[in-house]
Amino acid sequence: MDDLGAGPAGELHAATASRPASATAILRIIGSGSSGAAAQAYGYYSDTMASRTVSLTGWGRIAPTRAELAEPATVAGAARLLEPPARQVIARGLGRSYNNAAQCDGGVVISTARLNRILDLDPATGLVSCEAGVSLEQLMVAGLPAGWFVPVSPGTRQVTVGGAIAADVHGKNHHVAGSFARHVRSADLVLPGGELRTLTAESDPGLFWATAGGMGLTGLIVRAVIQLKPVATSRVKVDTVRTADIDETMAVLERHDRDHGYTVAWSDSLARGARLGRSVVTSGDFASPGDLPAGQDPFAFRPGARLGAPPWMPPGLINRYSVALANEAYYRKAPRSRQGELQTIGTFFHPLDAIRNWNRVYGPGGFRQYQYVVPFGQEATVRRSYELVSRARAASFVTVLKRFGEGDPGLLSFPLPGWTLALDVPARTPGLDGLLASLDRLVVDAGGRVYLAKDSRVPAVTLAGMYPRLEEFRKLRAGIDPDGMLASDLSRRLEL
C-alpha cells in the first residue's frame, strides 16, 4: 500500500517514508509539551524545501489530479506553507486513502515523508512521541522489542500516524479498543495561518475531535503522543471458522467478539442462494510466551513485502470469473474449524502488505472501495446489501464484514456500534454506479454512513444524511479557516 500516485513521485515517497527506524536508532527529543518547546525541538533539523508538480491518485488509482508537492523537513517549514498568502493545501502521508482525500488539484500537497522521526519511546509506559510521517510499521519495529504494539491497526501497516488520526482509522479490535484517536494523548496541529497548537481531548475537545476523522481539513498534523498496547509476544493465537451463510457469519462474529480481542470475516461476495454471505471468520489474541515453541524469539517481527506487483497489469484481470474462482479456492482451503493456530502479525493483520503495490493488480482502470456501517438491529440491511452485490456480480475479492463497538466523539469519525462491510470492486465494473447508489440508499435508510477515507463518489446531499454533525464540522472549519486554505479534491466534492 505504498504507491503515492500516478507518477514517479509515488515511488520516491514510498522509498523515503516507509523506511522503519530501529529501536536503537530512535531519536530522543523530549520537550515540555508546549507548542514553543515542540517547535524548538523540530527546529534542530535543517529544512530543505523541495517541491515539484506531480500527478497524484489515491490507493484506488482513479481520478488523478496535479498539484505542487512540497516536502518540508521541519515543522517550521511546514508552518510556512500555511502562512498567507498561500494556495489551497492538504496533507499527504503514504497515500493509503483509497480516494482523493490527499489530493488538491491546482494547489499544494504537503507530504509528511520527511517528518518521519520517532522522538521518544518510553519502554516502561509505552508512550511514544513521534512526527506525523512515522508509519505504523515504524512503531511496530520500535515498540515490539519492549513489548508494545500499536493500539489499533487497519488492514495495512503502511499508514502514517498523521493519516491514522485524520481518518480515525479502525481495526479488528474496534469492539474493545475503539478507533485510533482514542489512544492519542496529544497532537500538534499547524493551523491555517501558521500557528502551532497542541491539542488534547481535555484541553481543546472541540478542535481535537474535529481533527480526529476530519480528513486533514482542520490543519496539518505534525506530531503526536500515542499510548501503545502491551503485548507478551509478536504472535497471534487465531481461531478460524468457515460459515455456510450470512446468518451463521453474523452469529459467529457476535459470539467471537465476546471471547476475542480481534475478529473479522472474509466473505464470498459472489455467493448466492443458500450460500449467500458464506465466509471465513478469523479471531485472535496475542499469544503468551508459553504458547510459542521453545527457543523462538517472542518478539520476532520481519516486515517487508515478499512479492511485488509489476508496474503494468492487463485490464480486466480482476473480473467476475477470476474472482469467483479465487473466492471458491479461498473458501474451500479454509478449515471448517481450527483453534489456536499461531500466526505472525503480517499474516493476521496485514496479509496484503506481503505484495508491494497490490493495488496494481486491478489494472489501469483502478478500483473503488466502498465501506459502510449500519447500527445493530439492521441485520436485514446487511443481508440485503449482500444480495445486491451478489446479484450485480460485483467482483470483490477483498470483502470484509466485522462489528464495531462504541464510536469516538469525532464530528466526522466513521465508526458507530453496528455492522461494517467493505468491498473492493474494479472501477470499470458494468453497473457499478447503480449498485453503489442502491447501497447508499440502504445505508441512509438504516441510519448508517460510508467511510470518508474510502468514498470516491457519494453525492454531497447524500452525505448530509449520513453524518448528523456535518454542519457542526463545517461551522468549526469556517471559524479556523475562513479563507478556505485547507482543501482536498474530496472536500470540494462533498462541500466539507
QUIWONOR-V695711 format. One record per residue. SS is DSSP state (a for helix, b for strand, c for the rest). PHI is phi in radians with two decimals (999 if undefined). D_FIRST is the distance of its C-alpha to the first C-alpha in Angstrom with 2 decimals. Layout:
# QUIWONOR-V695711
SS,PHI,D_FIRST
SS,PHI,D_FIRST
This chain:
# QUIWONOR-V695711
c,999,0.00
c,-2.15,3.76
c,-1.64,6.02
c,-1.40,8.51
c,-3.05,10.99
c,-1.58,13.39
c,-2.22,15.09
a,-1.15,15.24
a,-1.04,14.64
a,-1.06,10.87
a,-1.12,11.29
a,-1.10,13.79
a,-1.09,11.84
a,-1.05,9.10
a,-1.19,12.20
a,-1.47,14.02
a,-1.50,12.17
c,-1.65,10.30
c,-1.20,13.64
c,-1.27,15.02
c,-1.67,18.61
c,-1.29,21.11
a,-1.08,23.51
a,-1.35,26.39
a,-1.76,24.88
c,-1.10,24.35
c,-1.42,26.18
c,-1.82,28.77
c,-2.20,29.74
c,-1.82,31.65
c,-1.75,32.79
c,-1.41,35.22
c,1.71,32.66
c,-1.42,34.25
a,-1.08,32.56
a,-1.10,34.94
a,-1.13,34.26
a,-1.11,30.50
a,-1.10,31.02
a,-1.13,33.34
a,-1.10,30.92
a,-1.15,28.19
c,-1.14,30.85
c,-1.09,31.37
c,-1.53,28.63
c,-1.19,29.29
c,-2.22,27.54
c,-1.74,26.84
c,-1.55,25.80
c,-1.74,23.83
b,-2.57,23.12
b,-2.81,22.72
b,-1.55,22.24
b,-2.37,18.93
b,-1.75,17.50
b,-2.24,14.38
c,-2.30,12.56
c,-1.52,10.19
c,-1.14,7.09
c,-1.31,10.10
c,1.04,11.38
c,-2.21,14.84
c,0.92,17.54
c,-1.20,16.98
b,-2.41,19.28
b,-1.93,20.59
b,-2.70,21.09
b,-1.42,22.18
b,-1.78,19.48
b,-1.94,21.03
c,-2.27,19.87
c,-1.15,22.50
c,-1.73,22.96
c,-2.35,25.22
a,-1.12,25.83
a,-1.04,28.98
a,-1.16,27.18
a,-1.14,24.76
a,-1.10,27.84
a,-1.10,29.61
c,-1.26,27.05
c,-1.88,28.12
c,-1.56,31.82
c,-1.29,34.00
c,-1.35,34.41
c,-2.54,30.74
c,-1.34,28.71
c,-1.14,26.31
b,-2.38,23.19
b,-2.64,19.93
b,-1.52,17.48
b,-2.54,13.82
c,-1.73,11.51
c,-1.69,7.92
c,1.19,7.84
c,-1.62,6.12
c,-1.08,9.54
c,-1.29,9.89
c,-1.99,13.11
c,-1.85,14.99
c,-1.20,15.46
c,-2.00,14.46
c,-2.14,16.58
c,-2.54,20.32
c,-1.00,22.12
c,1.39,24.94
c,-1.95,24.30
b,-2.12,22.49
b,-1.84,18.87
b,-1.68,19.00
b,-1.40,16.09
c,-1.73,16.14
c,-1.02,14.71
c,-1.66,18.25
c,-1.69,19.03
c,-2.27,17.22
c,-1.87,20.25
b,-1.43,21.23
b,-1.58,24.81
b,-2.83,26.39
b,-2.39,25.83
c,-1.52,28.95
c,-1.18,29.03
c,-1.45,31.85
c,-1.90,30.41
c,1.35,26.62
b,-1.40,26.53
b,-2.15,23.90
b,-1.95,24.13
b,-2.66,21.27
b,-1.40,20.10
c,-1.19,17.59
c,-1.47,14.97
c,-1.17,14.91
b,-1.53,11.74
a,-1.09,12.41
a,-1.09,11.97
a,-1.03,14.76
a,-1.12,16.83
a,-1.15,16.65
a,-1.05,17.72
a,-1.34,20.43
a,-1.55,21.66
a,-1.05,21.84
c,-1.01,24.75
c,-1.72,26.76
c,1.52,25.85
b,-2.24,23.37
b,-2.24,20.04
c,-1.10,18.01
c,-1.19,20.08
c,-2.48,17.38
c,-2.25,13.90
c,-1.30,11.71
c,-1.29,9.74
c,-2.43,7.04
c,-1.63,8.60
c,-1.58,6.21
c,-2.18,8.36
b,-1.43,11.53
a,-1.06,14.96
a,-1.06,16.00
a,-1.18,13.31
a,-1.12,14.10
a,-1.31,17.70
a,-1.07,17.49
c,-1.71,15.84
c,0.75,17.79
c,-1.12,15.08
c,-2.20,16.53
c,-2.49,16.12
c,-1.24,18.29
c,-1.89,21.03
a,-1.06,21.69
a,-1.15,25.15
a,-2.09,26.17
a,-2.00,24.01
c,1.24,23.19
c,-1.59,20.30
a,-1.06,18.89
a,-1.08,21.56
a,-1.07,24.31
a,-1.85,23.59
b,-1.57,23.53
b,-1.46,26.97
b,-2.80,26.85
b,-2.50,24.75
b,-1.62,25.88
b,-2.18,25.57
b,-1.56,26.73
c,-1.49,28.59
c,-0.97,29.52
c,1.88,32.37
c,1.81,30.90
c,-1.21,32.19
b,-1.76,30.27
b,-2.24,30.71
b,-1.64,29.87
b,-1.89,29.18
c,-2.34,29.82
c,-1.17,30.31
c,-1.60,33.98
c,-1.40,34.85
c,-2.55,33.15
a,-1.06,31.98
a,-1.06,31.96
a,-1.28,29.55
a,-1.05,27.46
a,-1.44,26.88
a,-1.42,26.37
a,-1.28,23.61
c,-1.23,21.93
c,1.55,20.20
c,-1.47,21.61
c,0.99,18.42
c,1.33,19.56
c,-1.70,22.87
c,-1.88,25.26
c,2.72,24.43
b,-1.71,22.08
b,-1.26,21.06
b,-2.07,21.63
b,-2.79,22.37
b,-2.66,22.51
b,-2.01,24.36
b,-2.24,22.82
b,-1.56,24.59
c,-1.41,22.79
b,-1.83,23.73
b,-1.28,26.17
c,-2.36,25.46
c,-1.61,27.87
c,-2.61,25.49
c,-1.76,21.85
b,-1.83,22.53
b,-2.02,22.42
b,-1.60,25.47
b,-2.03,24.40
b,-1.86,26.64
b,-2.18,25.83
b,-2.33,27.85
b,-1.70,27.83
b,-1.79,29.31
c,-1.57,31.46
c,-2.79,30.82
a,-1.15,29.46
a,-1.13,32.43
a,-1.16,31.95
a,-1.03,28.20
a,-1.18,28.93
a,-1.14,31.84
a,-1.17,29.87
a,-1.04,27.10
a,-1.10,29.92
a,-1.18,31.70
a,-1.24,28.79
a,-1.05,27.80
a,-1.31,31.25
a,-1.95,30.86
c,-2.29,27.27
c,-1.40,24.96
b,-2.31,21.83
b,-2.49,22.05
b,-2.86,20.05
b,-2.18,20.98
b,-1.56,19.24
b,-2.07,21.56
c,-1.49,22.82
c,-1.21,22.60
c,-1.71,25.18
c,-1.16,27.80
c,-2.54,30.97
a,1.09,34.50
a,-1.19,35.18
a,-1.67,31.69
c,-0.92,29.90
c,1.37,27.06
c,-1.06,27.33
b,-2.61,24.55
b,-2.10,23.46
b,-1.67,23.61
b,-2.10,22.25
b,-2.37,23.56
b,-2.83,23.76
b,-2.57,24.75
b,-1.11,24.40
c,-1.29,27.03
c,-1.64,30.07
a,-0.97,31.21
a,-1.19,33.90
a,-1.40,31.44
c,-1.55,30.12
c,-1.05,31.97
c,-1.05,34.41
c,1.50,33.22
c,-1.41,29.49
c,-1.10,27.72
c,-1.15,27.05
c,-2.06,24.10
c,-1.07,22.45
c,-2.65,18.69
c,-2.12,16.87
c,-1.29,13.20
c,2.08,11.32
c,-1.49,10.08
c,-1.50,13.26
b,-2.26,12.47
b,-2.35,10.83
c,-1.26,11.00
c,-1.14,13.73
c,-1.04,13.61
c,-2.23,15.87
c,-2.19,16.29
c,-1.18,19.52
c,-1.16,19.80
c,1.42,20.77
c,-1.11,19.22
c,-1.63,17.91
c,-2.50,21.21
a,-1.10,23.55
a,-1.38,25.10
a,-1.17,22.17
a,-1.24,20.55
a,-1.06,24.03
a,-1.15,24.41
a,-1.14,21.07
a,-1.07,21.87
a,-1.09,25.36
a,-1.13,24.35
a,-1.14,21.90
a,-1.13,24.55
a,-1.20,27.38
a,-1.23,25.69
c,-1.20,25.28
c,-1.24,28.46
c,-1.08,30.76
b,-2.81,30.84
b,-2.54,29.75
b,-2.19,30.05
b,1.29,29.07
b,-1.26,26.57
b,-1.47,24.88
b,-2.20,21.11
b,-1.34,18.72
a,-1.02,16.30
a,-1.08,13.38
a,-1.15,15.30
a,-1.42,16.34
a,-1.61,13.65
c,-2.36,10.24
a,-1.06,11.19
a,-1.29,8.09
a,-1.16,6.64
a,-1.20,9.71
b,-2.03,8.47
b,-1.14,6.66
c,0.96,5.44
a,-1.12,6.80
a,-1.11,7.21
a,-1.23,9.95
a,-1.16,12.09
a,-1.36,13.38
c,1.43,15.10
c,-1.13,16.17
c,-1.36,17.01
c,1.26,13.57
b,-2.59,13.57
b,-1.99,14.58
b,-1.83,13.75
b,-2.23,16.95
b,-2.35,17.65
b,-2.19,21.16
b,-2.33,23.33
b,-2.23,27.07
b,-1.14,29.68
c,-0.98,31.26
c,1.72,34.24
c,-1.87,32.30
a,-1.06,31.67
a,-1.13,33.37
a,-1.16,30.77
a,-1.05,27.98
a,-1.07,30.08
a,-1.12,30.78
a,-1.14,27.14
a,-1.10,26.60
a,-1.08,29.71
a,-1.12,28.53
a,-1.13,25.18
a,-1.12,27.07
a,-1.11,29.87
c,-1.36,27.63
c,0.95,26.06
c,-1.33,22.59
c,-1.45,20.29
c,-1.97,17.65
c,-1.41,16.52
c,-1.57,14.18
c,-2.04,17.16
b,-2.21,17.41
b,-2.09,20.60
b,-2.70,21.50
b,-2.00,24.02
b,-1.77,23.89
c,-1.67,26.54
c,-1.09,28.04
c,-1.44,25.98
c,-1.36,25.89
c,-1.41,28.37
c,-1.03,25.76
c,-1.07,27.17
c,-2.10,24.00
c,-1.15,22.29
c,-1.37,21.14
c,-1.15,22.36
c,-2.53,25.99
c,-1.03,27.85
b,2.83,27.22
b,-1.77,25.07
b,-2.17,21.51
b,-2.15,20.08
b,-2.14,16.65
b,-2.25,16.36
b,-2.04,13.99
b,-2.28,16.46
b,-0.91,16.61
c,-1.11,17.79
c,-1.60,20.88
c,-1.06,22.13
c,-1.00,25.88
c,1.34,27.02
a,-1.12,23.62
a,-1.04,24.93
a,-1.16,27.95
a,-1.08,26.15
a,-1.18,23.91
a,-1.13,27.06
a,-1.14,28.88
a,-1.12,26.27
a,-0.95,26.57
a,-1.12,30.30
a,-1.01,30.03
a,-1.13,27.79
a,-1.11,30.11
a,-1.10,33.19
c,-1.55,31.91
c,1.38,31.25
c,-1.86,27.46
b,-2.75,24.60
b,-1.82,21.15
c,-1.56,18.09
c,-1.16,17.87
c,-1.28,14.16
c,-2.17,13.78
c,-1.19,17.14
c,-2.28,17.61
c,-2.77,21.27
c,-1.15,23.47
c,-1.19,26.69
a,-1.02,27.75
a,-1.16,30.89
a,-1.26,29.06
a,-1.05,26.82
c,-1.05,30.07
c,-1.45,31.07
c,-1.77,27.96
c,-2.02,27.88
c,-1.13,31.48
c,-1.79,30.94
a,-1.06,29.48
a,-1.14,32.75
a,-1.10,32.87
a,-1.15,29.48
a,-1.06,30.72
a,-1.14,33.93
a,-1.11,32.33
a,-1.05,30.10
a,-1.09,33.25
a,-1.28,34.98
a,-1.63,32.54
c,-2.45,31.43
c,-1.11,34.49
c,-1.57,33.62
c,1.15,30.18
c,-1.18,28.45
b,-1.48,25.12
c,-2.76,23.62
c,-2.32,20.50
a,-1.03,20.43
a,-1.13,19.76
a,-1.15,22.73
a,-1.17,24.98
a,-1.14,24.52
a,-1.64,25.05
c,0.96,27.70
c,-1.32,26.24
